[in-house]
Amino acid sequence: MAQEFVALGHAGSDSYAGLETFPNPGVETVSMTSDELTAVCPITGQPDFYVATIEYTPRERCLESKSLKLYLARFRDQGAFCEALAVQIRDDVAAVLELERPEVHVTLVQKARGGISITARA
């Protein structure tokens, strides 16, 4: 079965389609971790660096990893609190996979800034 992914190789282009999926080949659970998530503090404008973990039990579809990488890169210039960002990512992943929000777990660990680190789980 041939699958064409729109997002692959098009980081930042107008053809970026957002999060993409592919048919579940039979896996029971999926956990994806990235340490390349950066957003901007909406108060100070300083960058916040995160380790993001997304966990879900797929039904029909699985999340394509390159589209996730490109999706996460979109946040680098956006102002967002850690807690709100965890919820937004959870909701977007749940929507594209056609899962209920409680079936997707997103954990963001914000690297320490000013001696404080934050972990938010949605």
C-alpha positions in Angstrom: 0.0 0.0 0.0 1.5 3.3 -1.1 1.1 6.3 1.3 2.0 9.8 0.4 2.8 12.1 3.3 2.3 15.8 2.5 4.5 17.1 5.4 7.6 15.1 4.6 10.4 17.3 3.3 8.4 20.4 3.5 9.2 22.0 6.8 7.8 25.5 7.0 6.3 25.4 3.5 2.8 26.2 2.5 2.2 22.6 1.7 2.6 21.5 5.3 -0.6 19.6 6.2 -0.2 19.3 9.9 -0.2 16.1 11.8 -0.4 13.1 9.6 -1.3 9.5 10.3 -0.9 6.0 8.8 -2.9 2.8 9.3 -2.1 1.0 12.5 -0.1 -2.1 11.6 -1.2 -3.8 14.8 0.6 -2.1 17.7 -1.0 -1.8 21.1 0.6 1.3 22.5 2.8 4.1 21.1 5.1 6.4 23.0 6.9 9.2 21.2 9.5 11.5 22.9 11.1 14.6 21.6 13.6 17.0 23.2 13.3 19.5 20.4 10.2 21.4 21.5 10.7 25.1 22.1 8.1 27.8 22.9 8.3 31.3 24.1 7.2 32.5 27.5 4.1 34.7 26.9 5.2 37.1 29.6 8.9 37.5 29.2 9.4 36.4 25.6 12.3 34.2 26.7 12.5 30.7 25.1 11.3 27.7 27.1 12.8 24.3 26.2 10.8 21.1 26.7 11.0 17.3 26.5 7.7 16.2 25.2 6.3 12.7 25.5 3.1 11.6 23.7 1.5 8.3 24.6 -1.6 6.7 23.2 -3.3 3.5 22.4 -4.1 3.6 18.7 -7.2 2.3 17.1 -7.2 2.6 13.3 -4.4 5.1 12.9 -0.9 5.9 14.2 0.8 9.3 14.3 3.6 9.8 11.7 6.8 10.9 13.4 8.1 13.4 10.9 4.8 15.3 10.8 5.0 15.4 14.6 8.5 16.9 14.5 7.3 19.6 12.0 4.2 20.2 14.1 6.3 20.7 17.3 8.7 23.1 15.5 5.8 25.4 14.8 5.7 26.4 18.5 9.2 28.0 18.6 7.9 31.5 18.0 4.6 31.1 19.8 3.9 32.3 23.4 2.5 29.6 25.6 2.5 28.5 29.2 3.7 24.9 29.7 0.3 23.7 31.0 -1.6 25.2 28.1 0.8 23.8 25.6 0.4 20.3 27.0 -3.4 20.6 26.6 -3.1 22.0 23.0 -0.8 19.2 21.9 -3.0 16.5 23.5 -6.1 17.9 21.9 -4.5 18.1 18.4 -3.1 14.6 18.6 -6.4 13.2 19.9 -8.3 14.9 17.0 -6.1 13.6 14.2 -6.1 10.1 15.6 -9.9 10.3 16.2 -9.4 9.3 19.9 -11.0 10.8 23.0 -8.9 13.3 24.8 -8.4 11.0 27.9 -6.9 8.3 25.6 -3.9 10.5 24.7 -1.4 11.6 27.3 1.1 14.4 26.8 3.8 15.1 29.3 5.9 18.2 29.0 9.0 18.7 31.1 10.2 22.3 30.9 13.9 22.6 31.4 14.8 24.7 34.5 14.8 28.4 34.1 15.4 30.6 37.1 15.9 27.4 39.1 12.4 26.2 38.5 11.4 23.3 36.2 7.8 22.4 35.4 6.2 19.1 34.4 2.6 19.3 33.0 0.6 16.2 32.0 -2.6 16.4 30.0 
